[in-house]
């Protein structure tokens, strides 16, 4: 698992966002195989009158999110399971009166590692949002008191690292899952998952069960998301993107197949997606 984060770096629809309203901080070395980043507001901020619309794409991650109201002195915690669908998230207009002072803090796990910090199954988490107590009561109990005491993103990230290292359950590592994930990441999702069980020496039914229990989706669904994310990473980082070369490299049947698959997960075509990513570079939560 230690090499996974070096092989594969998933992205949101707005990977360049960096402002008082949203910034990401990488974890310490020991947590890098498990946590993609800590994220949130720089500190308490006056909530905007209307939250802007935000595209959420399947990034093969799962998030713990704390929303802190410094005005009303309350905290809500939720757990967002892995998504295999894109959607737009938009806040509601504020009520009249003084703007509420809020802050946000998030922990973004890789899909294969979120289970290591929970004693529960991930079988039902796909495309779902839960009260944090359902899957991460220990993290919630340890983290919530600190969110008032430590208002900065850096301070919260440091506190979260200590809590996560205590909550990490090494005994929940599953060699069948991790070997399968390794093959999928190595091939950038371009592989026939029907033969994956043979490579890890278990039956297809057992492998399906392991993926569902630990990640909440099937090997085929995960491989499809990895292929999409690998394509999105290339679109963001390659100086020149050759769509026909990508068709061959990622195992699509033709250009139309590639564009259709990308749009299914991103709601827009590649060039539109890149323009959107750039337009959100200073976006607020």
C-alpha positions as CSV (number, residue, x, y, z in Angstrom):
1,X,0.0,0.0,0.0
2,X,2.9,2.4,0.6
3,X,3.5,2.8,-3.1
4,X,-0.1,3.3,-4.1
5,X,0.0,7.1,-3.6
6,X,3.1,7.3,-5.8
7,X,1.4,5.4,-8.6
8,X,-1.9,7.2,-8.6
9,X,-3.0,10.7,-7.7
10,X,-6.8,11.3,-8.1
11,X,-8.2,14.8,-8.7
12,X,-11.4,16.7,-8.0
13,X,-13.1,18.7,-10.8
14,X,-11.3,21.8,-9.4
15,X,-7.8,20.7,-8.5
16,X,-6.3,24.2,-8.6
17,X,-8.5,25.7,-5.9
18,X,-6.6,27.5,-3.2
19,X,-8.1,30.3,-1.2
20,X,-9.2,31.2,2.3
21,X,-12.3,29.2,1.6
22,X,-10.6,26.0,0.5
23,X,-7.0,24.7,0.7
24,X,-5.4,21.3,0.9
25,X,-2.6,20.1,3.1
26,X,-0.7,16.8,2.5
27,X,-0.5,14.4,5.4
28,X,2.7,13.4,7.2
29,X,4.8,10.5,5.8
30,X,3.2,7.7,7.9
31,X,-0.3,8.7,6.7
32,X,0.5,9.2,3.0
33,X,-0.6,5.7,2.0
34,X,-3.9,6.3,3.6
35,X,-4.9,10.0,3.4
36,X,-4.8,12.0,0.2
37,X,-5.1,15.3,2.0
38,X,-6.6,17.4,4.8
39,X,-8.7,20.3,3.5
40,X,-11.0,23.1,4.5
41,X,-11.1,26.8,5.3
42,X,-8.0,28.7,6.5
43,X,-10.0,29.6,9.6
44,X,-13.4,30.9,10.6
45,X,-15.1,32.9,7.9
46,X,-18.3,34.8,7.4
47,X,-20.5,32.5,5.3
48,X,-21.4,33.9,1.9
49,X,-25.0,35.0,1.2
50,X,-25.3,32.2,-1.5
51,X,-22.9,29.3,-1.8
52,X,-21.7,28.9,-5.4
53,X,-22.5,25.8,-7.4
54,X,-19.7,23.2,-7.4
55,X,-19.1,20.2,-9.6
56,X,-18.3,17.0,-7.6
57,X,-16.8,14.2,-9.7
58,X,-15.8,10.6,-8.7
59,X,-12.3,11.0,-7.3
60,X,-12.1,7.5,-5.8
61,X,-11.9,9.0,-2.3
62,X,-14.0,9.1,0.8
63,X,-14.3,12.2,3.1
64,X,-14.9,13.0,6.7
65,X,-16.3,16.6,6.9
66,X,-16.7,18.8,9.9
67,X,-18.8,21.9,9.6
68,X,-18.3,24.3,12.5
69,X,-20.7,27.2,13.3
70,X,-18.7,29.6,15.5
71,X,-21.8,31.8,15.7
72,X,-24.2,29.1,17.0
73,X,-21.5,27.1,18.8
74,X,-22.3,23.7,17.1
75,X,-20.6,21.2,14.9
76,X,-22.0,18.7,12.4
77,X,-19.9,15.8,11.2
78,X,-20.6,13.6,8.2
79,X,-19.0,10.8,6.2
80,X,-19.2,10.9,2.4
81,X,-18.7,7.5,0.9
82,X,-17.2,6.8,-2.5
83,X,-19.1,8.2,-5.5
84,X,-19.3,6.7,-9.0
85,X,-21.6,9.5,-10.2
86,X,-21.0,13.2,-10.8
87,X,-23.3,15.9,-9.4
88,X,-23.5,19.6,-8.6
89,X,-23.5,20.7,-5.0
90,X,-25.0,24.1,-4.2
91,X,-25.8,25.8,-0.9
92,X,-28.9,27.6,0.0
93,X,-29.3,31.4,0.5
94,X,-28.6,32.6,4.0
95,X,-31.4,33.8,6.2
96,X,-31.6,37.5,6.9
97,X,-29.5,39.2,9.6
98,X,-25.8,38.9,10.4
99,X,-23.7,36.4,8.4
100,X,-22.9,33.2,10.2
101,X,-19.2,32.6,11.1
102,X,-18.2,29.1,10.0
103,X,-15.3,26.9,9.3
104,X,-14.8,23.6,7.6
105,X,-12.3,20.8,8.1
106,X,-12.1,17.7,6.0
107,X,-10.1,14.4,5.9
108,X,-9.9,12.8,2.4
109,X,-9.1,9.1,2.5
110,X,-8.2,7.0,-0.5
111,X,-11.0,4.6,-1.3
112,X,-9.0,1.5,-0.3
113,X,-7.8,2.9,3.1
114,X,-10.9,4.5,4.7
115,X,-12.0,1.2,6.1
116,X,-8.7,1.0,8.1
117,X,-9.9,3.8,10.4
118,X,-13.4,2.3,11.0
119,X,-14.6,-0.9,12.6
120,X,-17.5,-1.1,10.1
121,X,-18.2,-2.5,6.7
122,X,-18.1,-0.1,3.8
123,X,-20.7,-2.2,1.9
124,X,-23.4,0.4,1.8
125,X,-21.4,3.6,1.5
126,X,-21.4,4.1,-2.3
127,X,-23.1,7.4,-3.3
128,X,-24.2,7.9,0.3
129,X,-23.7,10.4,3.1
130,X,-23.9,9.4,6.7
131,X,-23.8,11.0,10.1
132,X,-20.2,10.6,11.2
133,X,-21.1,8.6,14.3
134,X,-22.2,5.7,12.1
135,X,-18.7,4.8,10.9
136,X,-16.2,7.1,12.7
137,X,-17.5,7.7,16.2
138,X,-14.0,7.5,17.6
139,X,-12.6,10.1,15.3
140,X,-15.6,12.3,15.9
141,X,-15.3,12.1,19.7
142,X,-11.5,12.9,19.6
143,X,-11.7,15.6,16.9
144,X,-14.7,17.7,17.7
145,X,-13.5,19.4,21.0
146,X,-10.3,20.5,19.2
147,X,-12.2,22.2,16.4
148,X,-13.1,25.2,18.7
149,X,-9.7,25.3,20.3
150,X,-7.7,25.0,17.1
151,X,-9.2,27.3,14.4
152,X,-6.5,27.1,11.7
153,X,-6.2,24.5,8.9
154,X,-2.6,23.7,9.8
155,X,-3.4,23.2,13.5
156,X,-6.4,21.0,12.8
157,X,-4.4,18.9,10.3
158,X,-1.7,18.3,12.9
159,X,-4.2,17.3,15.5
160,X,-6.0,15.0,13.0
161,X,-2.7,13.3,12.2
162,X,-2.2,12.3,15.8
163,X,-5.8,11.0,16.1
164,X,-5.7,9.1,12.9
165,X,-2.4,7.3,13.8
166,X,-4.1,6.1,17.0
167,X,-7.2,5.0,15.1
168,X,-5.4,3.2,12.3
169,X,-6.2,-0.5,12.6
170,X,-3.3,-2.4,10.8
171,X,-5.1,-5.7,11.4
172,X,-7.8,-4.7,8.8
173,X,-5.3,-4.8,5.9
174,X,-6.6,-7.3,3.4
175,X,-3.9,-8.7,1.0
176,X,-6.5,-9.7,-1.6
177,X,-7.8,-6.2,-1.8
178,X,-4.4,-4.5,-1.8
179,X,-2.9,-6.8,-4.4
180,X,-6.0,-6.3,-6.7
181,X,-5.8,-2.5,-6.2
182,X,-2.1,-2.6,-7.1
183,X,-2.8,-4.3,-10.4
184,X,-5.7,-1.9,-11.2
185,X,-3.6,1.2,-10.4
186,X,-0.5,-0.2,-12.3
187,X,-2.6,-0.7,-15.4
188,X,-4.4,2.7,-14.9
189,X,-7.7,0.9,-14.8
190,X,-7.2,-0.6,-18.3
191,X,-7.5,-4.3,-17.5
192,X,-10.1,-7.1,-17.6
193,X,-11.2,-7.5,-14.0
194,X,-12.7,-10.9,-14.8
195,X,-9.1,-12.3,-14.6
196,X,-8.2,-10.4,-11.5
197,X,-9.3,-13.1,-9.0
198,X,-7.0,-15.6,-10.6
199,X,-4.0,-13.2,-10.1
200,X,-4.7,-13.0,-6.3
201,X,-5.7,-16.7,-6.0
202,X,-9.4,-16.4,-4.9
203,X,-12.7,-16.9,-6.6
204,X,-14.5,-14.0,-8.4
205,X,-17.3,-14.2,-5.9
206,X,-14.8,-13.8,-3.0
207,X,-13.1,-10.9,-4.7
208,X,-16.4,-9.1,-5.3
209,X,-17.3,-9.6,-1.6
210,X,-13.9,-8.2,-0.5
211,X,-14.3,-5.1,-2.6
212,X,-17.8,-4.5,-1.5
213,X,-16.9,-5.0,2.2
214,X,-13.8,-2.8,2.1
215,X,-14.6,-0.2,-0.5
216,X,-18.3,-0.3,-1.3
217,X,-18.1,-1.1,-5.0
218,X,-17.1,-3.9,-7.4
219,X,-13.6,-4.4,-8.9
220,X,-15.0,-3.5,-12.3
221,X,-16.5,-0.2,-11.0
222,X,-13.3,0.7,-9.2
223,X,-11.2,-0.1,-12.3
224,X,-13.5,2.1,-14.4
225,X,-13.1,5.0,-12.0
226,X,-9.3,4.6,-12.0
227,X,-9.3,4.7,-15.8
228,X,-11.3,7.9,-15.7
229,X,-9.1,9.5,-13.1
230,X,-5.9,8.5,-14.9
231,X,-7.3,10.1,-18.0
232,X,-8.3,13.2,-16.1
233,X,-4.8,13.4,-14.6
234,X,-3.2,13.2,-18.1
235,X,-5.6,16.0,-19.3
236,X,-4.4,18.2,-16.5
237,X,-0.7,17.5,-16.7
238,X,0.3,16.6,-20.2
239,X,1.6,19.5,-22.3
240,X,-0.2,18.1,-25.3
241,X,-3.1,15.7,-25.1
242,X,-3.5,13.4,-28.1
243,X,-7.0,11.8,-27.9
244,X,-6.2,9.0,-30.3
245,X,-3.1,8.0,-28.4
246,X,-5.3,8.0,-25.2
247,X,-7.8,5.8,-26.8
248,X,-5.2,3.1,-27.3
249,X,-3.4,3.7,-24.0
250,X,-6.5,3.4,-21.9
251,X,-8.2,0.6,-23.9
252,X,-11.2,2.5,-25.3
253,X,-12.7,1.2,-28.5
254,X,-12.6,4.6,-30.3
255,X,-12.6,8.3,-29.7
256,X,-16.4,8.4,-29.2
257,X,-16.1,5.7,-26.5
258,X,-13.5,7.7,-24.6
259,X,-15.4,11.0,-24.8
260,X,-18.7,9.3,-23.7
261,X,-17.0,7.6,-20.8
262,X,-15.3,10.8,-19.6
263,X,-18.5,12.8,-19.9
264,X,-20.4,10.1,-17.9
265,X,-18.1,10.8,-14.9
266,X,-17.5,14.5,-15.4
267,X,-20.7,15.8,-17.0
268,X,-18.6,17.6,-19.6
269,X,-16.1,16.9,-22.4
270,X,-12.3,17.1,-21.7
271,X,-11.7,20.6,-23.0
272,X,-14.7,21.9,-21.1
273,X,-13.4,20.1,-18.0
274,X,-10.0,21.8,-18.2
275,X,-11.6,25.2,-18.7
276,X,-13.8,24.6,-15.6
277,X,-10.8,23.5,-13.6
278,X,-9.0,26.7,-14.4
279,X,-12.1,28.9,-13.8
280,X,-12.4,27.4,-10.2
281,X,-8.8,28.1,-9.3
282,X,-9.8,30.7,-6.6
283,X,-13.2,29.2,-5.7
284,X,-14.7,29.4,-2.2
285,X,-16.5,26.7,-0.3
